[in-house]
Amino acid sequence: MPSTLKRILVMQDNATLALLRQSLMPEGYELLETTSVEQALAWVRESPVDMAIIEMALADINGLELARQLRTEDSTRRLVILMLTFKTELEGKVAAFESGADEYLIKPIQGQELVYRIRLLLGRGTHVRDTRTQSMTRGRIVALFGTKGGVGRTTISVNLSVALQRRLRARTVLFDADFFFGDIALHLNLSPSRTILDLVQRIDQLDQELVDRVLTQHNTGVRVLLSPRNPEDVESIDPSHIERLLDYFASCSDYVIVDCQTSYDERTLMVLEKADAILLVIKPEVGCVKNMAVFSELAAKLGLSFDKKVHIVLNRAGSKSGIAPKEIERIFRRQIEFQIGSGGNAVVMSVNRGVPLMVEHPNHAFALQVSQIADYLGRNLPPVEYESALGNSAP
């Protein structure tokens, strides 16, 4: 829920109004609904309004003209404007942005996605920037760490990245930080022609052009940084490289999903310290549960709060021969936030074919449970806004 009440001016058709009420009002947003341009302008002139959600073409309203008018008045030029429309043509999108819209979304749109986009827009700030500073956003770093190998960490990392990109339309970077045994290329059927080494070798020359050349673009839109092809090259990667890469990726994306190796070397510790959230992946087995104690001790030394930063993900939950979730919670006095049932042959087939289950079978139980994690991140860990001096943007 927003920390303070946000007032949103809404000019939409009845079907979209119903979706907005259902999705936004429980989140604490106040909706000012009208189909009158005069009423809309009166509201935004008389009292603070944080956002306008405008239909491009209602019967008696030209959304483009209204957006232009809002941009020309001193009292409303900083208003965040979201344009919704059924129009799919590129010309419509260009016209929306030229009129002053901050974002343009094509209907139909899911309620959870809408909530995420609104939070992101309101977090990024207003259309008009200060002359000395610019409002920027820093993406969130989410590390997935397994208490032992074979817990399904990589499968969850891959599908979570796809869910963030597709479900929330979040700009997502997937970082394969399992440097010795990384399998993300196999999971996504990618050819590792460029890897982290191509960035490490030019770490002092990081810029958008270099990063765009090295990151591999998957057909879902997720951008992927692959691990080295040869194990002997791993030693050329040090913790300072990891820190700089994470900072850079966070500056140009909404989420950075890091698939960590199951070790406690300095590179992994750097990821865990930099992460905004750690998803600790376990299975209901004695070995995994035993290793949770080791992780708990390490987390305490590093100051990683289980209550705020570490979230337990129980994979293959419901296994008849496994330890019951309630027993795990009792032993460690920690809540298991997320439970994912065994995906069975569907998950095995998706990995073997290099096609994430989230792509081919988004309604499969495994995909839906991973989607719940994506929705949680969208609600509780959106990108954060910060002010940067003009000309001194993030690294």
C-alpha positions in Angstrom: 0.0 0.0 0.0 1.3 3.5 -0.8 3.0 5.2 2.2 0.7 8.2 1.7 -2.7 8.5 -0.1 -2.2 9.0 -3.8 -5.0 10.7 -5.8 -5.4 9.6 -9.4 -7.6 11.3 -12.0 -9.3 8.7 -14.1 -10.9 9.2 -17.5 -11.8 5.7 -18.9 -14.5 3.6 -20.3 -16.7 1.6 -17.9 -14.9 -1.7 -18.2 -11.6 -0.1 -17.4 -13.1 1.8 -14.6 -14.2 -1.4 -13.0 -10.7 -2.9 -13.3 -9.1 0.3 -11.8 -11.5 0.3 -8.8 -10.9 -3.4 -8.2 -7.1 -3.1 -8.5 -6.2 0.3 -7.1 -8.7 1.1 -4.3 -7.6 -1.8 -2.1 -4.0 -0.6 -2.5 -5.0 2.8 -1.0 -5.4 4.9 -4.1 -8.2 7.5 -4.3 -9.8 7.6 -7.8 -11.3 10.9 -9.1 -13.5 9.6 -12.0 -14.9 11.9 -14.7 -15.7 12.1 -18.4 -15.6 15.9 -18.4 -12.5 17.7 -19.5 -13.7 20.8 -17.5 -14.2 18.8 -14.3 -10.8 17.1 -14.8 -9.0 20.4 -15.2 -10.9 21.9 -12.2 -9.8 19.0 -10.0 -6.2 19.1 -10.8 -6.1 22.9 -10.5 -7.8 23.0 -7.1 -6.1 20.3 -5.2 -3.0 18.0 -5.6 -3.4 15.1 -8.0 -0.5 12.6 -8.4 -1.4 10.9 -11.7 -3.9 11.0 -14.6 -5.0 7.8 -16.3 -6.4 8.9 -19.6 -8.2 6.9 -22.4 -6.8 8.1 -25.7 -10.2 8.3 -27.4 -13.5 8.3 -25.5 -16.7 9.4 -27.2 -16.5 13.0 -26.0 -12.8 13.2 -25.0 -9.6 13.5 -27.0 -7.0 12.2 -24.6 -4.1 13.6 -26.6 -5.5 17.1 -26.4 -6.1 16.8 -22.7 -2.6 15.6 -22.1 -1.2 18.5 -24.1 -3.2 20.9 -22.0 -2.1 19.4 -18.8 1.5 19.8 -19.9 1.1 23.5 -20.7 -0.3 24.6 -17.4 2.0 25.5 -14.5 -0.2 23.7 -12.0 -0.3 20.4 -13.9 2.8 20.1 -16.0 4.5 17.9 -13.4 1.5 15.5 -13.4 2.3 11.9 -14.2 0.2 10.8 -17.2 -0.6 7.2 -18.1 -2.3 6.6 -21.4 -4.5 3.5 -21.9 -5.9 2.5 -25.2 -6.9 -0.4 -27.5 -4.9 1.1 -30.3 -1.9 -1.0 -31.2 -0.5 1.0 -34.1 2.9 2.5 -33.6 1.6 5.9 -34.7 -0.8 5.9 -31.7 2.1 5.2 -29.3 4.2 8.0 -30.8 1.3 10.4 -30.6 0.7 9.6 -27.0 4.3 10.3 -26.0 4.4 13.5 -28.1 1.3 14.7 -26.3 3.2 14.4 -23.0 2.3 10.9 -21.7 4.8 9.3 -19.4 3.6 5.7 -20.2 1.4 4.1 -22.8 -0.2 0.7 -22.2 -2.4 -1.3 -24.6 -5.6 -2.9 -23.3 -6.6 -5.3 -22.0 -4.2 -5.2 -19.1 -4.0 -7.3 -15.9 -4.8 -5.6 -12.6 -1.5 -6.7 -11.0 0.5 -5.4 -13.9 -1.4 -2.1 -13.7 -0.6 -1.7 -10.0 3.1 -2.4 -10.7 3.3 0.2 -13.6 1.6 2.8 -11.5 3.9 2.3 -8.6 6.9 2.5 -10.9 5.6 5.7 -12.5 4.9 7.4 -9.3 8.2 6.3 -7.9 10.1 7.7 -10.9 8.6 11.1 -10.3 7.3 13.9 -12.5 7.5 14.7 -16.1 9.4 18.0 -15.6 12.8 17.6 -14.0 14.8 20.1 -11.9 17.3 22.1 -13.9 20.2 20.9 -11.8 19.2 17.3 -11.0 17.3 14.5 -12.7 15.1 11.9 -11.2 16.4 8.4 -11.9 15.4 4.9 -10.7 17.6 2.2 -9.3 16.5 -1.3 -10.0 16.3 -4.0 -7.3 18.9 -6.8 -7.0 17.4 -10.1 -6.1 19.8 -13.0 -5.3 18.7 -16.6 -5.4 20.9 -18.8 -3.2 20.6 -22.6 -2.6 21.6 -24.2 0.6 22.9 -27.1 -1.6 23.0 -28.0 -5.2 20.0 -29.5 -7.0 17.4 -27.5 -5.2 16.0 -26.0 -8.4 17.5 -22.6 -7.9 18.3 -22.0 -11.5 14.9 -23.1 -12.8 13.3 -20.7 -10.4 15.7 -17.9 -11.4 14.9 -18.3 -15.1 11.2 -18.5 -14.7 11.1 -15.6 -12.2 13.0 -13.4 -14.6 10.5 -14.3 -17.4 7.6 -13.6 -15.1 8.9 -10.2 -14.1 9.6 -9.3 -17.8 6.2 -10.5 -19.1 3.8 -10.2 -16.3 5.0 -6.9 -14.9 6.7 -5.6 -18.0 9.8 -4.9 -15.8 13.1 -4.5 -17.5 14.9 -7.5 -16.2 18.6 -8.6 -16.2 19.4 -12.3 -15.4 22.9 -12.7 -14.1 24.4 -16.2 -14.1 26.7 -15.9 -11.1 27.2 -19.7 -10.8 30.6 -19.1 -12.4 31.9 -22.7 -12.5 28.7 -24.7 -13.3 26.2 -22.1 -14.6 23.4 -23.6 -16.6 21.3 -20.6 -17.6 22.4 -20.8 -21.2 21.0 -24.3 -21.3 17.8 -23.4 -19.6 17.2 -20.6 -22.2 18.8 -22.4 -25.2 21.3 -19.6 -25.6 24.7 -19.8 -27.2 27.3 -18.3 -24.8 29.2 -16.3 -27.4 29.7 -13.5 -24.9 30.1 -13.9 -21.2 30.9 -11.9 -18.0 34.6 -12.0 -19.0 33.9 -9.6 -21.9 32.8 -7.1 -19.3 35.4 -7.9 -16.7 38.1 -7.3 -19.2 36.8 -3.8 -19.8 35.4 -3.0 -16.4 36.7 0.6 -16.4 34.9 1.2 -19.8 31.4 0.1 -18.8 28.8 1.9 -20.9 25.5 1.1 -22.5 26.9 0.2 -25.9 29.4 -2.3 -24.3 26.7 -3.8 -22.0 24.2 -4.1 -24.9 26.8 -6.0 -27.0 27.7 -8.5 -24.2 24.3 -9.2 -22.7 22.3 -11.8 -24.6 18.7 -10.8 -25.4 16.3 -13.7 -24.9 13.1 -13.7 -27.0 11.1 -13.0 -23.8 12.9 -9.7 -23.5 15.0 -10.8 -20.5 18.6 -9.7 -20.9 21.1 -12.3 -19.8 24.7 -12.2 -18.6 26.2 -15.6 -19.0 28.9 -17.3 -16.9 32.4 -18.2 -18.3 32.7 -21.1 -20.7 35.9 -22.3 -19.2 36.3 -22.9 -15.4 40.0 -21.8 -15.5 38.8 -18.2 -16.4 36.8 -17.8 -13.2 39.7 -16.7 -11.1 40.0 -13.5 -13.2 36.6 -12.4 -11.7 37.0 -10.7 -8.4 34.4 -9.2 -5.9 35.0 -5.7 -7.1 34.0 -6.7 -10.6 30.7 -8.1 -9.2 30.0 -5.0 -7.2 30.5 -2.7 -10.2 28.4 -4.9 -12.6 25.5 -5.1 -10.1 25.6 -1.3 -9.6 25.5 -0.8 -13.4 22.8 -3.3 -14.1 20.6 -1.8 -11.3 21.0 1.7 -12.9 19.5 0.6 -16.2 16.9 -2.1 -15.3 14.0 -2.6 -12.9 15.2 -6.0 -11.5 18.5 -7.8 -11.5 18.0 -11.5 -10.8 21.3 -13.2 -9.7 21.6 -17.0 -9.8 24.3 -17.5 -7.2 26.6 -20.5 -6.9 26.3 -22.7 -3.9 29.4 -21.5 -2.1 30.5 -18.9 0.3 33.4 -17.4 -1.6 34.0 -13.7 -1.7 32.2 -13.2 -5.0 29.0 -14.8 -3.7 29.3 -12.8 -0.4 29.5 -9.6 -2.5 26.2 -10.6 -4.2 24.5 -11.4 -0.9 25.6 -8.1 0.6 24.5 -6.0 -2.4 21.2 -7.7 -2.8 18.0 -5.9 -1.8 16.4 -9.4 -1.3 17.7 -12.9 -1.0 15.5 -15.8 -2.0 16.9 -18.8 0.0 15.9 -21.9 -2.0 15.6 -25.1 -0.1 14.0 -28.6 -0.5 12.3 -30.5 2.3 15.3 -32.7 2.9 17.6 -33.1 5.8 20.7 -31.9 4.0 19.1 -28.7 2.9 17.6 -28.0 6.3 20.9 -28.7 8.0 22.6 -26.2 5.7 20.1 -23.6 6.6 21.8 -23.4 10.0 25.1 -22.5 8.3 23.4 -19.9 6.3 21.7 -18.4 9.3 25.0 -18.0 11.1 26.5 -16.4 8.1 23.6 -14.1 7.6 23.9 -12.9 11.3 27.6 -12.1 10.7 26.8 -10.2 7.6 23.9 -8.4 9.1 21.4 -9.9 6.7 18.0 -9.7 8.4 15.8 -12.7 7.8 12.8 -10.5 8.6 13.6 -7.9 5.9 16.0 -9.3 3.4 16.0 -13.1 3.4 12.9 -15.0 2.2 12.7 -18.7 2.3 11.5 -20.5 -0.9 10.5 -24.1 -0.3 10.8 -26.0 -3.6 9.1 -29.3 -4.2 6.8 -28.6 -1.3 4.2 -31.3 -0.5 6.7 -34.2 -1.0 5.3 -37.1 0.9 8.8 -38.2 2.1 10.0 -34.7 2.9 10.1 -32.7 6.1 6.9 -30.8 6.7 7.0 -27.0 6.2 5.6 -26.5 9.7 8.5 -28.5 11.1 11.1 -26.5 9.2 9.5 -23.3 10.5 9.5 -24.6 14.0 13.1 -25.6 14.0 14.4 -22.3 12.6 11.6 -20.0 13.8 11.4 -18.6 10.3 8.4 -18.3 8.1 8.5 -20.0 4.7 7.2 -17.2 2.5 6.9 -19.1 -0.7 6.1 -22.8 -1.4 6.5 -24.3 -4.9 5.3 -27.8 -5.6 7.2 -30.2 -7.8 6.7 -29.4 -11.5 7.3 -33.0 -12.4 8.0 -34.0 -16.0 6.8 -30.6 -17.3 9.7 -28.8 -15.6 12.2 -31.5 -16.7 11.0 -31.2 -20.3 11.2 -27.4 -20.3 14.8 -27.5 -19.0 15.8 -30.1 -21.6 14.3 -28.1 -24.4 15.6 -24.8 -23.2 12.1 -23.2 -23.1 11.0 -21.9 -19.7 7.7 -23.3 -18.4 6.6 -19.7 -17.9 6.7 -19.3 -21.7 4.9 -22.5 -22.9 2.7 -23.2 -19.9 2.2 -20.0 -17.9 -0.9 -21.6 -16.2 1.0 -24.6 -15.0 1.0 -24.8 -11.1 4.8 -24.3 -11.0 4.6 -21.2 -13.2 1.8 -19.8 -11.2 3.6 -20.2 -7.9 6.7 -18.6 -9.4 4.5 -15.8 -10.6 3.4 -15.2 -7.1 7.0 -14.4 -6.2 7.1 -11.9 -9.1 3.9 -10.3 -7.9 5.3 -10.0 -4.4 8.5 -8.3 -5.7 6.3 -5.9 -7.7 4.2 -5.0 -4.7 6.9 -4.9 -2.0 10.2 -4.2 -3.8 9.6 -1.8 -6.6 12.5 0.2 -8.1 13.5 3.2 -6.1 13.9 6.8 -7.1 17.0 8.9 -6.5 18.2 12.3 -7.6 21.4 12.6 -9.7 23.2 15.7 -10.8 22.7 16.2 -14.5 25.6 14.8 -16.4 26.5 12.5 -13.5 24.2 9.6 -14.0 24.7 6.2 -12.4 27.6 4.1 -13.5 
